[in-house]
Amino acid sequence: MARLILFNKPYDVLSQFTDRGSETKRRTLSDFVAVPGVYPAGRLDRDSEGLLLLCDDGRWQARIADPRFKLAKTYLVQVEGEPDDAALAALRRGVTLKDGPTRPAEAERIATPDLWPRDPPIRVRKTVPDTWLRLTIREGRNRQVRRMTAAVGHPTLRLVRWSVGEWTLDGLAPGEWVERDLG
């Protein structure tokens, strides 16, 4: 039976088990998850937080991570400024990045979510407001959500992946994980 681990990856943690070749030691998955034989199904940038799935079955890893399966990934995104309806409409249509157009996203403004404090906190500019968005994509390019919000004029300040497919972060504090059976 395949094993799946739902892990709430803290900010400033690499989505890998080792940190070879770095002069300064950075935190990795091995600092939190001591389960042999599991590997990340997809990635989550070091400066992003939230749900990272780890699995011990290559077919499931591919199904979770491969954009061909169009598994929805939902992010809570704190952006600089206040995106207007036109910016949200652009995200919903898909935006053109340097590596081509994105697929359409689901995008909406949301109230400030009840999340743990980030360490270190985001930079705050007293003269520039910020807004929270819920953004759902069905592909996974490098730093895609950050590049999409920047493309519509609202750089990302904080990025938390809340869900991948049916799996969510609900009830997991940063650094915590829970195991699920995949069947």
Backbone as numpy.savetxt, mean C-alpha at the origin, in Angstrom:
# Nx Ny Nz CAx CAy CAz Cx Cy Cz
-1.84 -27.64 2.48 -2.69 -26.46 2.48 -1.80 -25.22 2.48
-2.12 -24.26 1.61 -1.33 -23.04 1.50 -1.56 -22.14 2.71
-0.50 -21.46 3.12 -0.57 -20.55 4.25 -0.51 -19.12 3.74
-1.28 -18.26 4.38 -1.28 -16.84 4.05 -1.13 -16.06 5.34
-0.23 -15.08 5.32 -0.04 -14.21 6.48 -0.44 -12.80 6.06
-1.30 -12.19 6.86 -1.68 -10.80 6.70 -0.83 -10.02 7.70
0.00 -9.12 7.20 0.95 -8.38 8.02 0.71 -6.90 7.86
0.65 -6.17 8.97 0.56 -4.72 8.92 1.98 -4.16 8.94
2.50 -3.89 7.75 3.87 -3.42 7.61 3.99 -1.98 8.10
4.83 -1.76 9.10 5.04 -0.38 9.56 5.82 0.45 8.53
5.76 1.75 8.71 6.55 2.69 7.92 8.03 2.35 8.12
8.85 2.53 7.09 10.30 2.37 7.14 10.75 0.92 7.33
9.94 -0.02 6.84 10.30 -1.44 6.85 10.34 -1.92 5.40
11.40 -2.63 5.04 11.52 -3.18 3.69 10.60 -4.40 3.54
10.04 -4.57 2.35 9.16 -5.70 2.06 9.97 -6.92 1.62
11.00 -7.22 2.38 11.84 -8.39 2.11 12.43 -8.84 3.44
12.99 -10.05 3.45 13.46 -10.61 4.71 14.91 -10.27 5.04
15.68 -9.82 4.05 17.08 -9.47 4.31 17.37 -8.09 3.74
18.45 -7.51 4.21 18.89 -6.19 3.74 20.37 -6.29 3.40
20.63 -6.98 2.31 22.03 -7.15 1.88 22.51 -5.92 1.13
23.76 -5.60 1.32 24.38 -4.54 0.54 24.13 -3.13 1.06
23.48 -2.98 2.18 23.24 -1.65 2.73 24.27 -1.38 3.82
24.81 -0.17 3.83 25.79 0.18 4.85 25.14 0.32 6.22
23.89 0.77 6.24 23.17 0.91 7.51 22.05 -0.13 7.53
21.91 -0.80 8.66 20.89 -1.83 8.76 19.50 -1.19 8.76
18.66 -1.71 7.89 17.27 -1.25 7.83 16.38 -2.38 8.29
15.22 -2.03 8.85 14.29 -3.07 9.31 13.69 -3.80 8.13
13.52 -5.12 8.31 12.96 -5.96 7.26 11.83 -6.81 7.85
11.23 -7.62 7.02 10.16 -8.51 7.47 10.64 -9.46 8.56
11.92 -9.84 8.52 12.44 -10.78 9.52 12.44 -10.20 10.93
12.31 -8.89 11.05 12.20 -8.26 12.37 10.82 -8.47 12.98
9.87 -8.95 12.19 8.48 -9.07 12.65 7.89 -10.46 12.46
8.23 -11.12 11.35 7.59 -12.39 10.98 8.63 -13.50 10.98
8.51 -14.42 11.93 9.46 -15.55 12.02 8.75 -16.83 11.61
8.26 -16.84 10.37 7.56 -18.01 9.83 8.36 -18.49 8.63
8.92 -19.69 8.70 9.74 -20.16 7.59 8.90 -20.45 6.34
9.49 -20.20 5.17 8.88 -20.60 3.92 7.84 -19.67 3.34
7.61 -18.50 3.96 6.65 -17.55 3.38 7.41 -16.39 2.74
6.81 -15.86 1.68 7.43 -14.77 0.93 6.35 -13.76 0.55
6.74 -12.49 0.38 5.74 -11.47 0.03 5.07 -11.76 -1.31
3.76 -11.60 -1.33 2.99 -11.67 -2.57 2.75 -10.23 -3.00
3.70 -9.68 -3.72 3.68 -8.27 -4.07 4.60 -7.51 -3.14
4.60 -6.19 -3.30 5.49 -5.35 -2.51 4.72 -4.17 -1.96
5.34 -3.55 -0.98 4.83 -2.31 -0.42 6.06 -1.48 -0.10
6.15 -0.30 -0.68 7.35 0.53 -0.54 7.73 0.76 0.92
9.00 1.00 1.13 9.52 1.24 2.48 8.81 2.40 3.16
8.45 3.43 2.40 7.81 4.60 3.00 6.28 4.51 2.98
5.75 3.33 2.68 4.31 3.08 2.75 4.04 2.12 3.89
2.80 2.12 4.36 2.39 1.30 5.50 1.24 0.40 5.07
0.94 -0.58 5.91 -0.29 -1.30 5.72 -0.14 -2.75 5.33
-1.20 -3.25 4.70 -1.35 -4.68 4.45 -0.34 -5.21 3.44
0.44 -6.18 3.90 1.34 -6.92 3.03 1.00 -8.39 3.24
0.75 -9.08 2.14 0.42 -10.51 2.21 1.67 -11.32 1.97
1.86 -12.36 2.80 2.97 -13.29 2.63 2.37 -14.68 2.47
2.98 -15.48 1.61 2.39 -16.77 1.26 3.49 -17.80 1.06
3.15 -19.08 1.24 4.13 -20.14 1.01 3.84 -20.94 -0.26
2.97 -20.44 -1.13 2.57 -21.14 -2.33 2.75 -20.22 -3.53
3.61 -20.61 -4.47 3.93 -19.76 -5.62 2.74 -19.43 -6.49
1.82 -20.39 -6.66 0.64 -20.11 -7.48 -0.23 -19.03 -6.83
-0.40 -19.11 -5.50 -1.18 -18.09 -4.81 -0.46 -16.74 -4.84
0.86 -16.76 -4.69 1.63 -15.51 -4.75 1.38 -14.82 -6.09
1.44 -15.60 -7.17 1.23 -15.03 -8.50 -0.20 -14.50 -8.63
-1.15 -15.25 -8.15 -2.56 -14.83 -8.26 -2.81 -13.52 -7.48
-2.16 -13.38 -6.35 -2.33 -12.17 -5.53 -1.62 -10.98 -6.17
-0.42 -11.19 -6.66 0.42 -10.07 -7.10 0.29 -9.71 -8.58
-0.07 -10.66 -9.42 -0.06 -10.43 -10.86 -1.23 -9.54 -11.29
-0.95 -8.42 -11.98 -2.01 -7.51 -12.41 -3.03 -8.17 -13.36
-2.66 -9.27 -14.00 -3.62 -9.93 -14.91 -4.87 -10.39 -14.17
-4.74 -10.66 -12.88 -5.89 -11.12 -12.10 -6.73 -9.97 -11.56
-6.24 -8.73 -11.73 -6.98 -7.51 -11.38 -7.54 -7.52 -9.96
-6.75 -8.06 -9.03 -7.16 -8.07 -7.63 -7.15 -6.63 -7.10
-8.26 -6.19 -6.54 -8.38 -4.81 -6.06 -7.48 -4.58 -4.85
-6.78 -3.45 -4.88 -5.95 -3.01 -3.75 -6.45 -1.63 -3.35
-6.89 -1.51 -2.09 -7.44 -0.25 -1.63 -6.47 0.43 -0.67
-6.26 1.71 -0.91 -5.32 2.52 -0.14 -6.04 3.69 0.51
-5.63 4.03 1.71 -6.02 5.27 2.36 -4.85 6.22 2.15
-5.11 7.33 1.49 -4.04 8.20 1.01 -4.25 9.62 1.53
-3.29 10.10 2.28 -3.32 11.50 2.72 -2.52 12.30 1.70
-3.18 13.27 1.07 -2.53 14.05 0.02 -2.44 15.51 0.42
-1.52 16.18 -0.21 -1.36 17.62 0.01 -2.43 18.36 -0.79
-3.05 19.32 -0.15 -4.07 20.11 -0.82 -5.44 19.46 -0.72
-6.37 20.02 -1.47 -7.76 19.54 -1.47 -8.17 19.21 -2.89
-8.08 17.94 -3.29 -8.44 17.57 -4.66 -9.89 17.94 -4.98
-10.08 18.59 -6.13 -11.43 18.95 -6.54 -12.04 17.79 -7.34
-13.26 18.00 -7.81 -13.95 16.94 -8.54 -13.21 16.56 -9.82
-12.56 17.53 -10.46 -11.82 17.26 -11.69 -10.63 16.33 -11.42
-9.93 16.54 -10.30 -8.80 15.68 -9.95 -9.28 14.25 -9.68
-10.39 14.13 -8.96 -10.94 12.80 -8.68 -11.40 12.13 -9.97
-12.03 12.90 -10.85 -12.48 12.35 -12.14 -11.30 11.85 -12.96
-10.19 12.57 -12.93 -8.99 12.14 -13.66 -8.49 10.80 -13.12
-8.46 10.65 -11.78 -8.04 9.37 -11.20 -9.00 8.25 -11.61
-10.28 8.56 -11.66 -11.29 7.55 -12.04 -11.18 7.14 -13.50
-10.73 8.05 -14.35 -10.54 7.73 -15.77 -9.23 6.98 -16.00
-8.27 7.24 -15.13 -6.91 6.77 -15.33 -6.06 7.94 -15.77
-4.85 8.01 -15.26 -3.95 9.11 -15.60 -2.77 8.56 -16.39
-2.15 9.42 -17.17 -1.00 9.01 -17.94 0.27 9.31 -17.16
1.05 8.25 -16.91 2.33 8.37 -16.21 3.44 8.19 -17.24
4.68 8.35 -16.83 5.80 8.19 -17.76 5.84 6.80 -18.39
5.33 5.78 -17.67 5.34 4.42 -18.21 3.98 4.04 -18.82
3.16 5.05 -19.15 1.90 4.81 -19.84 0.69 5.08 -18.97
-0.50 4.94 -19.57 -1.73 5.23 -18.83 -2.03 4.15 -17.79
-2.63 4.60 -16.68 -3.07 3.65 -15.65 -4.48 3.19 -15.99
-4.86 2.09 -15.40 -6.26 1.66 -15.49 -7.09 2.63 -14.64
-8.37 2.73 -14.92 -9.23 3.56 -14.07 -9.18 3.09 -12.61
-9.25 4.06 -11.71 -9.24 3.77 -10.27 -10.57 4.19 -9.67
-10.88 3.63 -8.53 -11.97 4.15 -7.73 -11.34 5.18 -6.81
-11.93 6.37 -6.75 -11.33 7.45 -5.96 -12.42 8.27 -5.30
-12.27 8.49 -4.00 -13.23 9.35 -3.29 -12.55 10.01 -2.10
-13.04 11.20 -1.78 -12.59 11.88 -0.56 -13.25 11.17 0.63
-12.50 11.05 1.73 -13.05 10.42 2.94 -12.68 11.28 4.15
-13.39 11.05 5.24 -13.04 11.70 6.50 -11.70 11.13 6.98
-11.03 11.85 7.83 -9.76 11.38 8.37 -9.97 10.02 9.05
-9.28 8.99 8.57 -9.49 7.66 9.15 -8.87 7.53 10.54
-9.38 6.59 11.30 -8.88 6.33 12.65 -7.69 5.37 12.54
-6.52 5.92 12.31 -5.30 5.14 12.13 -4.34 5.41 13.28
-3.38 4.54 13.43 -2.29 4.71 14.38 -1.44 5.91 13.95
-0.75 6.55 14.90 0.15 7.65 14.51 1.33 7.09 13.72
1.77 7.84 12.74 2.95 7.41 11.98 4.19 7.90 12.68
5.23 7.08 12.69 6.50 7.44 13.30 7.60 7.28 12.25
8.18 8.39 11.77 7.95 9.77 12.17 6.67 10.32 11.53
6.10 11.37 12.13 4.89 11.96 11.56 5.16 12.58 10.20
4.11 12.76 9.40 4.27 13.42 8.10 4.65 14.87 8.33
5.19 15.48 7.29 5.49 16.91 7.40 4.17 17.68 7.30
4.02 18.66 8.12 2.80 19.47 8.14 3.17 20.89 7.73
2.41 21.43 6.79 2.60 22.82 6.38 1.35 23.58 6.78
1.52 24.54 7.64 0.37 25.26 8.20 -0.44 25.98 7.14
0.18 26.35 6.03 -0.53 27.10 4.99 -1.13 26.20 3.91
-0.86 24.89 3.97 -1.38 23.98 2.95 -2.21 22.89 3.63
-3.50 22.81 3.30 -4.33 21.77 3.91 -3.99 20.40 3.34
-4.50 19.38 3.98 -4.35 18.04 3.43 -5.72 17.37 3.42
-5.84 16.31 2.64 -7.10 15.61 2.44 -6.82 14.11 2.40
-7.77 13.33 2.90 -7.67 11.87 2.80 -8.55 11.37 1.65
-7.99 10.42 0.90 -8.71 9.77 -0.19 -8.72 8.27 0.04
-9.74 7.61 -0.49 -9.73 6.15 -0.61 -9.55 5.88 -2.10
-8.48 5.17 -2.43 -8.14 4.91 -3.83 -8.00 3.41 -4.02
-8.72 2.86 -4.98 -8.65 1.43 -5.28 -8.14 1.26 -6.70
-7.07 0.46 -6.83 -6.49 0.18 -8.14 -6.47 -1.32 -8.37
-6.29 -1.70 -9.62 -6.25 -3.12 -9.98 -5.01 -3.45 -10.81
-3.96 -2.76 -10.51 -2.64 -3.03 -11.07 -1.63 -2.66 -10.00
-0.36 -2.80 -10.25 0.59 -2.54 -9.18 1.94 -2.11 -9.69
1.99 -0.99 -10.36 3.28 -0.49 -10.83 4.06 0.11 -9.67
5.34 0.30 -9.91 6.22 0.89 -8.90 5.72 2.27 -8.49
5.45 2.42 -7.19 5.03 3.69 -6.59 3.82 4.31 -7.32
2.95 3.46 -7.80 1.85 3.90 -8.66 0.91 4.90 -8.00
0.45 4.62 -6.80 -0.51 5.52 -6.15 0.14 6.89 -5.94
1.36 6.92 -5.49 2.06 8.19 -5.29 2.19 8.96 -6.61
2.52 8.25 -7.67 2.66 8.92 -8.97 1.32 9.40 -9.50
0.25 8.64 -9.23 -1.08 9.05 -9.69 -1.55 10.33 -8.99
-1.38 10.38 -7.66 -1.85 11.58 -6.96 -0.99 12.80 -7.34
0.30 12.58 -7.55 1.16 13.68 -8.00 0.74 14.16 -9.38
0.34 13.23 -10.26 -0.07 13.59 -11.62 -1.29 14.49 -11.64
-2.14 14.41 -10.60 -3.32 15.29 -10.55 -3.07 16.48 -9.61
-1.81 16.71 -9.25 -1.44 17.90 -8.49 -1.53 17.80 -6.99
-1.59 16.56 -6.46 -1.73 16.39 -5.01 -0.77 15.31 -4.51
0.46 15.69 -4.20 1.45 14.71 -3.75 0.98 13.95 -2.50
1.35 12.69 -2.45 1.00 11.84 -1.31 1.89 12.17 -0.12
1.26 12.34 1.04 1.97 12.57 2.30 2.07 11.29 3.11
1.01 10.48 3.08 0.98 9.21 3.81 0.16 8.23 3.00
0.64 6.99 2.96 -0.01 5.96 2.15 -0.14 4.69 2.98
-1.38 4.24 3.17 -1.66 3.03 3.94 -2.49 2.09 3.08
-1.93 0.92 2.75 -2.73 -0.07 2.01 -3.67 -0.72 3.01
-4.97 -0.60 2.76 -5.98 -1.11 3.68 -6.41 -2.53 3.32
-6.50 -2.83 2.03 -6.97 -4.16 1.65 -6.37 -4.61 0.33
-6.33 -5.93 0.19 -5.96 -6.59 -1.06 -7.01 -7.67 -1.26
-7.80 -7.51 -2.33 -8.89 -8.47 -2.53 -9.81 -8.48 -1.32
-10.08 -9.67 -0.81 -10.98 -9.83 0.34 -10.29 -9.62 1.68
-8.96 -9.52 1.69 -8.22 -9.43 2.94 -8.02 -7.97 3.33
-8.21 -7.67 4.62 -8.08 -6.29 5.09 -7.15 -6.22 6.30
-6.82 -5.01 6.62 -5.95 -4.68 7.75 -6.72 -4.61 9.06
-8.02 -4.69 8.98 -8.89 -4.48 10.13 -8.43 -5.30 11.35
-8.18 -4.61 12.47 -7.80 -5.25 13.71 -6.32 -5.52 13.90
-5.49 -5.17 12.92 -4.04 -5.41 13.03 -3.30 -4.10 13.29
-2.58 -4.03 14.39 -1.74 -2.88 14.68 -0.44 -2.99 13.87
0.28 -1.89 13.68 1.55 -1.96 12.96 2.48 -3.00 13.58
3.08 -3.82 12.71 3.99 -4.87 13.17 3.30 -6.17 13.54
1.98 -6.19 13.59 1.24 -7.42 13.92 0.88 -8.19 12.66
0.70 -9.49 12.83 0.29 -10.32 11.71 -0.63 -11.43 12.21
-1.39 -11.98 11.27 -2.29 -13.08 11.56 -2.22 -14.06 10.38
-2.35 -15.34 10.68 -2.27 -16.35 9.63 -3.66 -16.81 9.22
-3.84 -17.04 7.93 -5.09 -17.54 7.36 -4.78 -18.74 6.48
-5.71 -19.67 6.37 -5.57 -20.79 5.45 -6.13 -20.38 4.10
-5.46 -20.80 3.04 -5.94 -20.51 1.69 -6.71 -21.69 1.11
-6.64 -22.85 1.75 -7.38 -24.00 1.25 -6.66 -24.80 0.22
